[in-house]
Amino acid sequence: MTKLFNLSVILAFLASSATAADLNTTELLEERATAKKSCMTTVPGVGRFNQYVKYDFAKWTSFPLGLSISNYGITADPDDDEHPFDQYYGPNNVILKRGRPLQLRVPGGQTKSPVQGAEFTTAYDDILYASVRTVAKVSSVPGTCHGFFFYKSDTQETDIEIRTSYPDQIFLTNQKSSRTAAASTFETEPPCDMTAGFHEYRFDWLKGVTKFYVDGEYVGSMKKNVPTVPGSMVWNNWANGGSWSGGPPQRDNVLEIQSIEMYYNRTINMSSNKNWGDGHIDWVASYQVYEEFVAGQEAGHQVVAPKGENKAKKAEKRAAQPGAGEPVKKKQKKEEKKVEENQVPKRRHSV
């Protein structure tokens, strides 16, 4: 399959005015930023991770900073009966309204290419090992595939998939790690009707093993084809007319996601973050925290300041002291230049 276009859209922004909604959102962000002071989080029986986040979507009025709504197409392969329709993941099918779960929609009644679906990913692609818990309600309309998974490439992928034409099964897979390998996969039964309520679908991707849980109950693991390279987390709802997804659906098929909780490692933190070992929040490496700090300042909240800003203030004090000469001013300029560079971290977009 060939991608028609790949324009990953970051739909994550905060208004600068301190309205009630803005204050609520900023309080959530501030809570996250403050929680990042400790250098590592230990999950009993799982491992240690340098990042943690929980998205409770009913509390959000705009799409979270750490997530990215997909906007791209996939071309059908004329020689592949499993993919008769082109696909398009568009932002209009990712629906976020305050007080409600996040919705991923495949519109009903589609008969021509491209078949529209919905997808979002983490806004960064350097995740290496994670415990990801998605609380979701499966659509009762047959004809799509719901996916919660890790993805770097077709040979570096771990999936939780639910085919809405087969609501009594959950498909758990490590995709084949090479062209000659076979995928590692098994099926499990849900504890009850997945379309009647919200349930937690979890996978722990660790070094050498992936483990799967449903509503906190362990259902199995795999040690073959475990991904070994950093990538992104992905959530989607799609149909292409093939036998796997079925469909396209006759009526709107909506996957509802109540929350996502992730313990994970970002490799950029482990390799380049100078402050992590001192117990400070990841400032330069993670653009999320920088934006959260700015949002908090605009709304009048007190948020932990970066080390660079403290250095600038100290430099100003030294320059203002009696007898401070030219050498001090030169040093101050260097400090200010360094702070300016550090406060504009590079954004990392998912592929």
C-alpha positions as CSV (number, residue, x, y, z in Angstrom):
1,M,0.0,0.0,0.0
2,T,1.2,3.5,-0.9
3,K,0.4,6.6,1.0
4,L,-1.2,9.3,-1.0
5,F,-0.2,12.0,1.3
6,N,1.1,12.3,4.9
7,L,0.4,15.6,6.5
8,S,0.3,14.9,10.2
9,V,-1.6,17.8,11.8
10,I,-1.0,18.9,15.3
11,L,-4.4,20.1,16.5
12,A,-3.1,21.1,19.9
13,F,-3.4,24.7,21.0
14,L,-4.4,26.8,24.0
15,A,-6.1,30.2,23.9
16,S,-4.1,33.0,25.6
17,S,-7.2,34.5,27.4
18,A,-7.9,33.2,30.9
19,T,-11.5,32.0,30.4
20,A,-13.0,29.4,32.6
21,A,-12.3,26.7,30.1
22,D,-8.8,27.8,29.7
23,L,-8.2,27.8,33.4
24,N,-9.6,24.3,33.7
25,T,-7.3,23.0,30.9
26,T,-4.3,24.8,32.3
27,E,-4.9,23.3,35.7
28,L,-4.7,19.9,34.1
29,L,-1.6,20.8,32.3
30,E,0.0,22.2,35.4
31,E,-0.8,19.1,37.3
32,R,1.0,17.1,34.6
33,A,4.0,19.4,34.6
34,T,4.4,19.2,38.4
35,A,4.1,15.4,38.3
36,K,7.2,15.3,36.1
37,K,9.5,16.5,38.8
38,S,10.4,12.9,39.8
39,C,12.9,11.4,37.5
40,M,11.3,7.9,37.1
41,T,8.0,6.2,37.7
42,T,8.0,2.6,38.9
43,V,5.0,0.4,37.9
44,P,5.0,-2.7,40.2
45,G,5.5,-5.9,38.2
46,V,6.1,-4.0,35.0
47,G,9.1,-1.7,35.1
48,R,10.4,1.9,35.4
49,F,9.5,4.7,32.9
50,N,10.6,8.3,32.5
51,Q,7.2,9.6,31.3
52,Y,3.6,9.4,32.5
53,V,0.4,10.9,31.2
54,K,-3.3,10.4,31.5
55,Y,-5.9,11.9,29.1
56,D,-9.4,12.0,30.5
57,F,-11.1,13.3,27.3
58,A,-14.3,14.5,28.9
59,K,-12.2,17.2,30.7
60,W,-10.7,18.6,27.4
61,T,-12.1,21.3,25.2
62,S,-9.2,21.2,22.6
63,F,-7.1,18.3,21.5
64,P,-4.3,17.5,24.0
65,L,-0.8,18.8,23.3
66,G,0.8,15.4,23.3
67,L,-1.5,13.9,20.6
68,S,-1.7,14.5,16.9
69,I,-4.7,14.0,14.6
70,S,-3.8,12.1,11.4
71,N,-4.5,13.6,8.0
72,Y,-3.4,11.3,5.2
73,G,-4.5,8.8,2.6
74,I,-3.6,5.2,1.7
75,T,-3.9,4.0,-1.9
76,A,-5.6,0.7,-2.6
77,D,-3.6,-2.1,-4.2
78,P,-5.4,-3.3,-7.4
79,D,-3.8,-6.7,-7.0
80,D,-4.8,-7.1,-3.3
81,D,-8.4,-8.2,-2.8
82,E,-8.0,-7.4,0.9
83,H,-7.8,-3.7,0.2
84,P,-10.3,-2.7,-2.6
85,F,-10.9,0.9,-1.4
86,D,-8.5,3.8,-0.9
87,Q,-8.6,5.1,2.7
88,Y,-8.5,8.6,4.1
89,Y,-7.9,9.6,7.8
90,G,-9.3,13.1,8.2
91,P,-9.6,15.4,11.2
92,N,-13.4,15.8,10.8
93,N,-13.9,12.3,12.0
94,V,-12.1,12.9,15.3
95,I,-14.7,14.5,17.5
96,L,-13.9,16.0,20.9
97,K,-16.6,17.7,23.0
98,R,-16.3,18.6,26.7
99,G,-18.1,16.2,29.0
100,R,-18.1,13.4,26.5
101,P,-15.7,10.6,25.4
102,L,-13.5,11.2,22.4
103,Q,-15.1,9.8,19.2
104,L,-13.4,8.2,16.2
105,R,-16.0,7.9,13.4
106,V,-16.2,6.0,10.2
107,P,-19.2,7.6,8.4
108,G,-21.9,5.1,7.3
109,G,-23.0,4.5,3.7
110,Q,-19.7,5.1,2.0
111,T,-19.6,3.4,-1.4
112,K,-16.6,5.1,-3.2
113,S,-12.9,5.6,-2.6
114,P,-11.5,7.0,-0.4
115,V,-13.3,5.5,2.6
116,Q,-13.0,7.9,5.5
117,G,-11.8,6.9,8.9
118,A,-10.3,8.4,12.0
119,E,-6.9,8.2,13.6
120,F,-4.6,10.0,16.1
121,T,-1.1,9.3,17.3
122,T,1.3,10.5,19.9
123,A,2.9,13.8,18.8
124,Y,6.3,12.2,19.1
125,D,7.8,9.1,17.6
126,D,10.6,8.2,20.1
127,I,8.7,5.9,22.5
128,L,10.7,2.8,23.5
129,Y,8.8,0.5,25.8
130,A,5.5,1.4,27.4
131,S,2.4,0.3,29.4
132,V,-0.6,1.7,27.6
133,R,-4.2,1.5,28.9
134,T,-7.1,2.6,26.7
135,V,-10.6,2.7,28.2
136,A,-13.0,2.5,25.3
137,K,-16.5,1.4,24.1
138,V,-16.6,-0.6,20.9
139,S,-19.1,0.3,18.2
140,S,-22.0,-2.1,17.7
141,V,-22.1,-1.4,14.0
142,P,-20.3,-4.0,12.0
143,G,-17.7,-3.2,9.3
144,T,-14.7,-1.5,10.8
145,C,-11.5,-2.3,12.8
146,H,-10.7,-0.5,16.0
147,G,-6.9,-0.4,16.7
148,F,-4.8,0.5,19.8
149,F,-1.2,-0.1,18.9
150,F,2.5,0.8,18.8
151,Y,3.9,1.5,15.3
152,K,7.2,2.3,13.7
153,S,7.0,0.2,10.5
154,D,5.2,-2.9,9.2
155,T,7.9,-5.0,10.9
156,Q,7.9,-3.1,14.2
157,E,4.3,-3.1,15.4
158,T,2.2,-4.4,18.3
159,D,-1.6,-4.4,18.0
160,I,-4.7,-4.7,20.0
161,E,-7.5,-4.9,17.3
162,I,-11.2,-5.3,17.5
163,R,-13.2,-6.2,14.4
164,T,-16.7,-4.9,14.9
165,S,-18.1,-7.6,12.7
166,Y,-16.7,-10.1,15.3
167,P,-17.5,-8.4,18.6
168,D,-16.9,-11.5,20.7
169,Q,-13.1,-11.6,20.0
170,I,-10.1,-9.4,20.6
171,F,-7.1,-9.9,18.3
172,L,-3.6,-9.4,19.8
173,T,-0.5,-9.3,17.6
174,N,3.2,-8.7,17.2
175,Q,3.5,-8.2,13.5
176,K,6.3,-10.1,11.7
177,S,9.7,-8.7,12.3
178,S,11.0,-9.6,8.8
179,R,9.6,-10.5,5.5
180,T,10.3,-14.2,6.0
181,A,9.0,-14.3,9.6
182,A,5.4,-15.1,10.6
183,A,3.4,-12.8,12.8
184,S,2.9,-13.7,16.4
185,T,-0.8,-13.5,17.2
186,F,-3.6,-14.9,19.4
187,E,-7.3,-14.1,20.1
188,T,-9.0,-13.7,23.4
189,E,-12.6,-13.4,24.5
190,P,-13.8,-10.2,26.1
191,P,-15.2,-10.5,29.7
192,C,-18.6,-9.3,28.5
193,D,-20.3,-7.4,25.7
194,M,-17.7,-4.8,24.5
195,T,-20.4,-2.7,22.9
196,A,-22.5,-2.3,26.1
197,G,-20.0,-0.3,28.1
198,F,-16.4,0.9,28.6
199,H,-13.6,-1.5,29.2
200,E,-9.8,-1.1,29.6
201,Y,-7.6,-2.6,26.9
202,R,-3.9,-2.7,27.9
203,F,-0.6,-3.8,26.5
204,D,2.8,-3.7,28.2
205,W,5.5,-3.5,25.6
206,L,8.8,-4.4,27.4
207,K,12.2,-5.6,26.3
208,G,11.7,-9.1,24.9
209,V,8.0,-9.5,25.7
210,T,4.6,-7.9,25.1
211,K,1.8,-8.6,27.6
212,F,-1.9,-8.0,27.2
213,Y,-4.7,-7.3,29.7
214,V,-8.4,-6.7,29.5
215,D,-10.1,-4.9,32.4
216,G,-6.9,-5.5,34.4
217,E,-6.9,-9.3,33.8
218,Y,-3.9,-10.8,32.2
219,V,-4.9,-12.6,29.0
220,G,-1.5,-13.6,27.5
221,S,1.9,-12.6,26.2
222,M,4.3,-13.0,23.3
223,K,8.1,-13.2,23.1
224,K,8.5,-13.4,19.3
225,N,8.6,-10.3,17.0
226,V,8.7,-7.9,19.9
227,P,9.5,-4.4,18.6
228,T,12.9,-3.2,19.4
229,V,13.0,0.4,18.0
230,P,11.3,3.7,19.1
231,G,8.1,4.7,17.4
232,S,4.6,6.1,18.1
233,M,1.4,5.0,19.7
234,V,-1.7,5.0,17.5
235,W,-5.4,4.8,17.9
236,N,-7.7,4.4,14.9
237,N,-11.1,3.3,13.5
238,W,-11.0,2.3,9.8
239,A,-12.5,0.3,7.0
240,N,-11.2,-0.6,3.5
241,G,-13.7,-3.1,2.3
242,G,-11.4,-6.1,2.9
243,S,-12.2,-9.2,4.8
244,W,-10.3,-8.0,7.9
245,S,-12.1,-4.7,8.5
246,G,-15.2,-5.6,6.6
247,G,-17.5,-2.8,5.5
248,P,-17.6,0.0,4.8
249,P,-20.3,0.2,7.5
250,Q,-23.9,0.9,6.5
251,R,-24.4,3.3,9.5
252,D,-22.0,5.6,11.4
253,N,-19.5,3.4,13.3
254,V,-18.2,5.3,16.3
255,L,-15.4,4.1,18.6
256,E,-15.6,6.0,21.9
257,I,-12.4,6.5,24.0
258,Q,-13.0,7.6,27.6
259,S,-9.3,7.8,28.6
260,I,-5.8,6.9,27.8
261,E,-3.1,6.3,30.5
262,M,0.5,5.7,29.5
263,Y,3.7,4.9,31.3
264,Y,6.5,5.1,28.8
265,N,10.1,5.9,27.9
266,R,11.1,8.7,25.5
267,T,14.5,8.0,24.1
268,I,15.2,11.7,23.6
269,N,14.9,12.1,27.4
270,M,17.3,9.3,28.2
271,S,20.0,10.5,25.7
272,S,19.9,14.3,25.9
273,N,18.1,15.6,28.9
274,K,20.5,17.3,31.3
275,N,17.9,18.0,34.0
276,W,16.3,14.6,34.3
277,G,18.8,13.1,36.7
278,D,18.4,16.1,39.0
279,G,14.7,15.6,39.3
280,H,13.7,18.5,37.2
281,I,11.0,18.4,34.5
282,D,12.2,17.6,31.0
283,W,12.5,21.2,29.6
284,V,14.6,21.2,26.4
285,A,13.8,17.8,25.1
286,S,10.0,17.8,25.5
287,Y,8.1,20.6,23.8
288,Q,4.9,19.7,25.6
289,V,6.2,20.8,29.0
290,Y,7.4,24.1,27.5
291,E,4.0,24.8,26.1
292,E,2.3,23.8,29.3
293,F,4.6,26.3,31.2
294,V,3.7,29.1,28.8
295,A,0.0,28.3,29.1
296,G,0.2,28.3,32.9
297,Q,2.0,31.7,32.9
298,E,-0.6,33.2,30.6
299,A,-3.4,32.0,32.9
300,G,-1.7,33.3,36.0
301,H,-0.7,29.9,37.4
302,Q,2.6,29.2,39.1
303,V,4.5,26.5,37.2
304,V,8.0,25.1,37.8
305,A,10.4,27.2,35.9
306,P,13.2,25.8,33.7
307,K,16.8,25.9,34.9
308,G,17.7,28.2,32.0
309,E,15.4,30.9,33.2
310,N,16.9,30.8,36.7
311,K,20.3,31.3,35.2
312,A,19.1,34.3,33.3
313,K,17.8,35.9,36.4
314,K,21.1,35.3,38.2
315,A,23.0,36.8,35.3
316,E,20.8,39.9,35.5
317,K,21.6,40.2,39.2
318,R,25.3,39.9,38.7
319,A,25.2,42.6,36.0
320,A,23.3,44.9,38.3
321,Q,25.8,44.7,41.1
322,P,28.2,47.6,41.8
323,G,31.4,47.3,39.9
324,A,30.1,44.9,37.4
325,G,32.1,45.6,34.2
326,E,32.1,44.6,30.6
327,P,33.2,41.0,31.2
328,V,30.1,40.4,33.2
329,K,27.9,41.9,30.5
330,K,29.5,39.6,27.9
331,K,28.8,36.6,30.1
332,Q,25.2,37.8,30.6
333,K,24.7,38.0,26.8
334,K,26.0,34.4,26.4
335,E,23.6,33.3,29.2
336,E,20.6,35.0,27.6
337,K,21.5,33.6,24.2
338,K,21.7,30.1,25.7
339,V,18.3,30.5,27.4
340,E,16.7,31.7,24.2
341,E,17.9,28.7,22.4
342,N,16.8,26.3,25.1
343,Q,13.3,27.7,25.4
344,V,12.4,26.9,21.8
345,P,12.8,23.2,21.7
346,K,12.4,21.4,18.4
347,R,9.0,19.8,17.8
348,R,8.8,16.1,17.0
349,H,6.0,15.1,14.6
350,S,4.7,11.6,14.1
351,V,5.2,10.0,10.7
